[in-house]
Every structure is written in structure tokens, then in C-alpha cells.
Amino acid sequence: MVTTSICISEILTTTPPFNRLSTDTLKRLTQKSQLLRYQMGQQIALKENIPAQIAILYQGQARLIGYTSECSLPSTLELLKPGAIIGWVSLLRSVPCETVIASTDAVCLLIPALTFQSLL
């Protein structure tokens, strides 16, 4: 876990759709969330696994990676910037489908999958 002065509630109140939650819900969500630092090249999400949490990219950048049947090499589908939410598509589909790798050192706010699903 990251030891920093970053305020989890500030991240949530400035990140859609979490910024629309009630004060009480935000308080509960803040208590269940944690910050985690990823080094450049470290995997944030893998297409082989349904994530145990969603990640909100707070600092740094990450690459959303795609694979095609014609080429075994991965390609970047999107360069993710702060505010991007990682893992939610896999959770909603109940099918693992996202590979995301930190392209710089990055800090993410992690919300447990069950907590996120209960908000839906």
C-alpha cells in the first residue's frame, strides 16, 4: 500500500461516476478502498482473470492492451490517463477481457469488486 497524503475521498469526489454518490456512500467506499503503486511495466489487470477489484488510475499512465488472432504480439488500444477506471468491463460482463499495464510508475485507487458491484 502507498503511504502518502493522497486523500481517497478527494479522488472519489472528482471521478465520475463516483462523484454522484451520497456522502454516506462515499464515506463507506473510502473505508473499503486502498491506494497501490505500480511500477512501469507491472500488470494492473489481466485478460485471463476477472479482477478482485477495480482500479482508478490516479497518477501516471497505463496501456490498455489488445490481442488479435492474426498477430501474437500485443498492441496498444488506448493510453489510459488519470481518471480511467480499470477492470469494470470484466466485472460487468463476468468475463475477463482487459489487459492493462502501467506505462509509467502509477498510483491506483483500488475498490473491491464486491463493493463496486453492490454500488451498481
PyMOL CGO cylinders between C-alpha atoms (Angstrom):
from pymol import cmd
from pymol.cgo import CYLINDER

trace = [
    CYLINDER, 0.00, 0.00, 0.00, 1.16, 3.52, -0.68, 0.3, 1, 1, 1, 1, 1, 1,
    CYLINDER, 1.16, 3.52, -0.68, 1.95, 5.73, 2.29, 0.3, 1, 1, 1, 1, 1, 1,
    CYLINDER, 1.95, 5.73, 2.29, 1.08, 9.18, 1.08, 0.3, 1, 1, 1, 1, 1, 1,
    CYLINDER, 1.08, 9.18, 1.08, -1.02, 12.21, 1.85, 0.3, 1, 1, 1, 1, 1, 1,
    CYLINDER, -1.02, 12.21, 1.85, -3.39, 11.46, -1.04, 0.3, 1, 1, 1, 1, 1, 1,
    CYLINDER, -3.39, 11.46, -1.04, -6.97, 11.68, 0.19, 0.3, 1, 1, 1, 1, 1, 1,
    CYLINDER, -6.97, 11.68, 0.19, -9.07, 8.79, -1.09, 0.3, 1, 1, 1, 1, 1, 1,
    CYLINDER, -9.07, 8.79, -1.09, -12.31, 10.73, -0.68, 0.3, 1, 1, 1, 1, 1, 1,
    CYLINDER, -12.31, 10.73, -0.68, -10.93, 13.54, -2.88, 0.3, 1, 1, 1, 1, 1, 1,
    CYLINDER, -10.93, 13.54, -2.88, -10.18, 11.04, -5.65, 0.3, 1, 1, 1, 1, 1, 1,
    CYLINDER, -10.18, 11.04, -5.65, -13.69, 9.62, -5.47, 0.3, 1, 1, 1, 1, 1, 1,
    CYLINDER, -13.69, 9.62, -5.47, -15.42, 13.02, -5.37, 0.3, 1, 1, 1, 1, 1, 1,
    CYLINDER, -15.42, 13.02, -5.37, -13.61, 14.12, -8.54, 0.3, 1, 1, 1, 1, 1, 1,
    CYLINDER, -13.61, 14.12, -8.54, -14.01, 10.88, -10.53, 0.3, 1, 1, 1, 1, 1, 1,
    CYLINDER, -14.01, 10.88, -10.53, -17.25, 10.19, -12.42, 0.3, 1, 1, 1, 1, 1, 1,
    CYLINDER, -17.25, 10.19, -12.42, -19.49, 8.29, -11.69, 0.3, 1, 1, 1, 1, 1, 1,
    CYLINDER, -19.49, 8.29, -11.69, -18.36, 8.14, -8.05, 0.3, 1, 1, 1, 1, 1, 1,
    CYLINDER, -18.36, 8.14, -8.05, -18.75, 11.91, -7.71, 0.3, 1, 1, 1, 1, 1, 1,
    CYLINDER, -18.75, 11.91, -7.71, -22.54, 11.38, -7.82, 0.3, 1, 1, 1, 1, 1, 1,
    CYLINDER, -22.54, 11.38, -7.82, -22.68, 9.15, -4.74, 0.3, 1, 1, 1, 1, 1, 1,
    CYLINDER, -22.68, 9.15, -4.74, -24.18, 10.32, -1.47, 0.3, 1, 1, 1, 1, 1, 1,
    CYLINDER, -24.18, 10.32, -1.47, -21.89, 11.48, 1.32, 0.3, 1, 1, 1, 1, 1, 1,
    CYLINDER, -21.89, 11.48, 1.32, -22.63, 8.37, 3.40, 0.3, 1, 1, 1, 1, 1, 1,
    CYLINDER, -22.63, 8.37, 3.40, -21.92, 6.03, 0.49, 0.3, 1, 1, 1, 1, 1, 1,
    CYLINDER, -21.92, 6.03, 0.49, -18.67, 7.86, -0.29, 0.3, 1, 1, 1, 1, 1, 1,
    CYLINDER, -18.67, 7.86, -0.29, -17.60, 7.53, 3.34, 0.3, 1, 1, 1, 1, 1, 1,
    CYLINDER, -17.60, 7.53, 3.34, -18.21, 3.75, 3.32, 0.3, 1, 1, 1, 1, 1, 1,
    CYLINDER, -18.21, 3.75, 3.32, -16.48, 3.40, -0.05, 0.3, 1, 1, 1, 1, 1, 1,
    CYLINDER, -16.48, 3.40, -0.05, -13.47, 5.37, 1.20, 0.3, 1, 1, 1, 1, 1, 1,
    CYLINDER, -13.47, 5.37, 1.20, -13.10, 2.99, 4.14, 0.3, 1, 1, 1, 1, 1, 1,
    CYLINDER, -13.10, 2.99, 4.14, -13.05, -0.06, 1.83, 0.3, 1, 1, 1, 1, 1, 1,
    CYLINDER, -13.05, -0.06, 1.83, -10.65, 1.39, -0.75, 0.3, 1, 1, 1, 1, 1, 1,
    CYLINDER, -10.65, 1.39, -0.75, -6.87, 1.49, -0.79, 0.3, 1, 1, 1, 1, 1, 1,
    CYLINDER, -6.87, 1.49, -0.79, -4.07, 3.02, -2.82, 0.3, 1, 1, 1, 1, 1, 1,
    CYLINDER, -4.07, 3.02, -2.82, -1.49, 0.90, -4.59, 0.3, 1, 1, 1, 1, 1, 1,
    CYLINDER, -1.49, 0.90, -4.59, 1.63, 1.89, -6.51, 0.3, 1, 1, 1, 1, 1, 1,
    CYLINDER, 1.63, 1.89, -6.51, 2.52, 0.08, -9.74, 0.3, 1, 1, 1, 1, 1, 1,
    CYLINDER, 2.52, 0.08, -9.74, 5.95, 0.20, -11.33, 0.3, 1, 1, 1, 1, 1, 1,
    CYLINDER, 5.95, 0.20, -11.33, 6.40, 0.78, -15.04, 0.3, 1, 1, 1, 1, 1, 1,
    CYLINDER, 6.40, 0.78, -15.04, 5.65, -2.50, -16.85, 0.3, 1, 1, 1, 1, 1, 1,
    CYLINDER, 5.65, -2.50, -16.85, 3.69, -4.00, -13.97, 0.3, 1, 1, 1, 1, 1, 1,
    CYLINDER, 3.69, -4.00, -13.97, 0.32, -5.55, -14.83, 0.3, 1, 1, 1, 1, 1, 1,
    CYLINDER, 0.32, -5.55, -14.83, -2.74, -3.83, -13.36, 0.3, 1, 1, 1, 1, 1, 1,
    CYLINDER, -2.74, -3.83, -13.36, -5.31, -6.16, -14.98, 0.3, 1, 1, 1, 1, 1, 1,
    CYLINDER, -5.31, -6.16, -14.98, -5.02, -9.40, -16.96, 0.3, 1, 1, 1, 1, 1, 1,
    CYLINDER, -5.02, -9.40, -16.96, -7.36, -10.71, -19.64, 0.3, 1, 1, 1, 1, 1, 1,
    CYLINDER, -7.36, -10.71, -19.64, -7.14, -14.19, -18.10, 0.3, 1, 1, 1, 1, 1, 1,
    CYLINDER, -7.14, -14.19, -18.10, -8.65, -13.20, -14.72, 0.3, 1, 1, 1, 1, 1, 1,
    CYLINDER, -8.65, -13.20, -14.72, -11.78, -11.46, -13.54, 0.3, 1, 1, 1, 1, 1, 1,
    CYLINDER, -11.78, -11.46, -13.54, -10.33, -8.78, -11.26, 0.3, 1, 1, 1, 1, 1, 1,
    CYLINDER, -10.33, -8.78, -11.26, -10.78, -8.87, -7.49, 0.3, 1, 1, 1, 1, 1, 1,
    CYLINDER, -10.78, -8.87, -7.49, -11.04, -5.07, -7.60, 0.3, 1, 1, 1, 1, 1, 1,
    CYLINDER, -11.04, -5.07, -7.60, -11.44, -2.18, -9.98, 0.3, 1, 1, 1, 1, 1, 1,
    CYLINDER, -11.44, -2.18, -9.98, -8.65, 0.35, -10.19, 0.3, 1, 1, 1, 1, 1, 1,
    CYLINDER, -8.65, 0.35, -10.19, -9.00, 4.09, -10.70, 0.3, 1, 1, 1, 1, 1, 1,
    CYLINDER, -9.00, 4.09, -10.70, -5.80, 5.45, -12.23, 0.3, 1, 1, 1, 1, 1, 1,
    CYLINDER, -5.80, 5.45, -12.23, -4.83, 8.39, -10.05, 0.3, 1, 1, 1, 1, 1, 1,
    CYLINDER, -4.83, 8.39, -10.05, -1.26, 9.18, -11.15, 0.3, 1, 1, 1, 1, 1, 1,
    CYLINDER, -1.26, 9.18, -11.15, 0.75, 8.04, -14.14, 0.3, 1, 1, 1, 1, 1, 1,
    CYLINDER, 0.75, 8.04, -14.14, -0.29, 6.32, -17.34, 0.3, 1, 1, 1, 1, 1, 1,
    CYLINDER, -0.29, 6.32, -17.34, -1.22, 2.79, -18.36, 0.3, 1, 1, 1, 1, 1, 1,
    CYLINDER, -1.22, 2.79, -18.36, -1.79, 0.97, -21.63, 0.3, 1, 1, 1, 1, 1, 1,
    CYLINDER, -1.79, 0.97, -21.63, -4.94, -0.97, -22.47, 0.3, 1, 1, 1, 1, 1, 1,
    CYLINDER, -4.94, -0.97, -22.47, -3.60, -3.89, -24.48, 0.3, 1, 1, 1, 1, 1, 1,
    CYLINDER, -3.60, -3.89, -24.48, -5.36, -5.86, -27.20, 0.3, 1, 1, 1, 1, 1, 1,
    CYLINDER, -5.36, -5.86, -27.20, -4.53, -9.07, -28.97, 0.3, 1, 1, 1, 1, 1, 1,
    CYLINDER, -4.53, -9.07, -28.97, -5.58, -10.11, -32.47, 0.3, 1, 1, 1, 1, 1, 1,
    CYLINDER, -5.58, -10.11, -32.47, -5.81, -13.59, -33.93, 0.3, 1, 1, 1, 1, 1, 1,
    CYLINDER, -5.81, -13.59, -33.93, -3.53, -12.60, -36.83, 0.3, 1, 1, 1, 1, 1, 1,
    CYLINDER, -3.53, -12.60, -36.83, -0.64, -11.48, -34.69, 0.3, 1, 1, 1, 1, 1, 1,
    CYLINDER, -0.64, -11.48, -34.69, 0.60, -12.87, -31.40, 0.3, 1, 1, 1, 1, 1, 1,
    CYLINDER, 0.60, -12.87, -31.40, 2.11, -9.52, -30.45, 0.3, 1, 1, 1, 1, 1, 1,
    CYLINDER, 2.11, -9.52, -30.45, 0.03, -7.22, -28.26, 0.3, 1, 1, 1, 1, 1, 1,
    CYLINDER, 0.03, -7.22, -28.26, -0.97, -3.77, -29.45, 0.3, 1, 1, 1, 1, 1, 1,
    CYLINDER, -0.97, -3.77, -29.45, -1.97, -0.69, -27.50, 0.3, 1, 1, 1, 1, 1, 1,
    CYLINDER, -1.97, -0.69, -27.50, -5.67, 0.06, -27.85, 0.3, 1, 1, 1, 1, 1, 1,
    CYLINDER, -5.67, 0.06, -27.85, -5.65, 3.12, -25.63, 0.3, 1, 1, 1, 1, 1, 1,
    CYLINDER, -5.65, 3.12, -25.63, -3.25, 5.09, -23.46, 0.3, 1, 1, 1, 1, 1, 1,
    CYLINDER, -3.25, 5.09, -23.46, -5.05, 5.47, -20.14, 0.3, 1, 1, 1, 1, 1, 1,
    CYLINDER, -5.05, 5.47, -20.14, -4.63, 8.66, -18.13, 0.3, 1, 1, 1, 1, 1, 1,
    CYLINDER, -4.63, 8.66, -18.13, -5.63, 9.66, -14.60, 0.3, 1, 1, 1, 1, 1, 1,
    CYLINDER, -5.63, 9.66, -14.60, -9.34, 9.12, -14.02, 0.3, 1, 1, 1, 1, 1, 1,
    CYLINDER, -9.34, 9.12, -14.02, -9.51, 5.93, -16.10, 0.3, 1, 1, 1, 1, 1, 1,
    CYLINDER, -9.51, 5.93, -16.10, -11.37, 3.06, -14.45, 0.3, 1, 1, 1, 1, 1, 1,
    CYLINDER, -11.37, 3.06, -14.45, -9.78, -0.34, -14.97, 0.3, 1, 1, 1, 1, 1, 1,
    CYLINDER, -9.78, -0.34, -14.97, -11.48, -3.71, -14.53, 0.3, 1, 1, 1, 1, 1, 1,
    CYLINDER, -11.48, -3.71, -14.53, -15.12, -2.67, -14.61, 0.3, 1, 1, 1, 1, 1, 1,
    CYLINDER, -15.12, -2.67, -14.61, -15.80, -4.14, -18.07, 0.3, 1, 1, 1, 1, 1, 1,
    CYLINDER, -15.80, -4.14, -18.07, -14.62, -7.59, -16.97, 0.3, 1, 1, 1, 1, 1, 1,
    CYLINDER, -14.62, -7.59, -16.97, -16.76, -7.38, -13.83, 0.3, 1, 1, 1, 1, 1, 1,
    CYLINDER, -16.76, -7.38, -13.83, -19.91, -6.30, -15.67, 0.3, 1, 1, 1, 1, 1, 1,
    CYLINDER, -19.91, -6.30, -15.67, -19.52, -8.95, -18.34, 0.3, 1, 1, 1, 1, 1, 1,
    CYLINDER, -19.52, -8.95, -18.34, -18.41, -11.63, -15.86, 0.3, 1, 1, 1, 1, 1, 1,
    CYLINDER, -18.41, -11.63, -15.86, -15.81, -12.46, -18.48, 0.3, 1, 1, 1, 1, 1, 1,
    CYLINDER, -15.81, -12.46, -18.48, -12.14, -11.49, -18.12, 0.3, 1, 1, 1, 1, 1, 1,
    CYLINDER, -12.14, -11.49, -18.12, -11.29, -9.26, -21.07, 0.3, 1, 1, 1, 1, 1, 1,
    CYLINDER, -11.29, -9.26, -21.07, -8.94, -6.45, -20.02, 0.3, 1, 1, 1, 1, 1, 1,
    CYLINDER, -8.94, -6.45, -20.02, -5.16, -6.35, -20.00, 0.3, 1, 1, 1, 1, 1, 1,
    CYLINDER, -5.16, -6.35, -20.00, -3.71, -3.14, -18.61, 0.3, 1, 1, 1, 1, 1, 1,
    CYLINDER, -3.71, -3.14, -18.61, -0.03, -2.48, -17.97, 0.3, 1, 1, 1, 1, 1, 1,
    CYLINDER, -0.03, -2.48, -17.97, 1.48, 0.56, -16.26, 0.3, 1, 1, 1, 1, 1, 1,
    CYLINDER, 1.48, 0.56, -16.26, 3.40, 2.52, -18.89, 0.3, 1, 1, 1, 1, 1, 1,
    CYLINDER, 3.40, 2.52, -18.89, 4.90, 4.80, -16.22, 0.3, 1, 1, 1, 1, 1, 1,
    CYLINDER, 4.90, 4.80, -16.22, 5.06, 4.49, -12.47, 0.3, 1, 1, 1, 1, 1, 1,
    CYLINDER, 5.06, 4.49, -12.47, 1.41, 4.75, -11.47, 0.3, 1, 1, 1, 1, 1, 1,
    CYLINDER, 1.41, 4.75, -11.47, -0.82, 5.03, -8.42, 0.3, 1, 1, 1, 1, 1, 1,
    CYLINDER, -0.82, 5.03, -8.42, -4.28, 3.47, -8.47, 0.3, 1, 1, 1, 1, 1, 1,
    CYLINDER, -4.28, 3.47, -8.47, -7.18, 3.57, -6.06, 0.3, 1, 1, 1, 1, 1, 1,
    CYLINDER, -7.18, 3.57, -6.06, -8.47, 0.01, -5.64, 0.3, 1, 1, 1, 1, 1, 1,
    CYLINDER, -8.47, 0.01, -5.64, -12.12, -0.71, -4.86, 0.3, 1, 1, 1, 1, 1, 1,
    CYLINDER, -12.12, -0.71, -4.86, -13.05, -4.33, -4.06, 0.3, 1, 1, 1, 1, 1, 1,
    CYLINDER, -13.05, -4.33, -4.06, -15.13, -5.97, -6.80, 0.3, 1, 1, 1, 1, 1, 1,
    CYLINDER, -15.13, -5.97, -6.80, -17.99, -6.86, -4.46, 0.3, 1, 1, 1, 1, 1, 1,
    CYLINDER, -17.99, -6.86, -4.46, -18.16, -3.29, -3.20, 0.3, 1, 1, 1, 1, 1, 1,
    CYLINDER, -18.16, -3.29, -3.20, -18.23, -1.94, -6.75, 0.3, 1, 1, 1, 1, 1, 1,
    CYLINDER, -18.23, -1.94, -6.75, -20.90, -4.43, -7.82, 0.3, 1, 1, 1, 1, 1, 1,
    CYLINDER, -20.90, -4.43, -7.82, -23.07, -3.51, -4.84, 0.3, 1, 1, 1, 1, 1, 1,
    CYLINDER, -23.07, -3.51, -4.84, -22.94, 0.14, -5.95, 0.3, 1, 1, 1, 1, 1, 1,
    CYLINDER, -22.94, 0.14, -5.95, -24.32, -0.83, -9.35, 0.3, 1, 1, 1, 1, 1, 1,
]
cmd.load_cgo(trace, "trace")
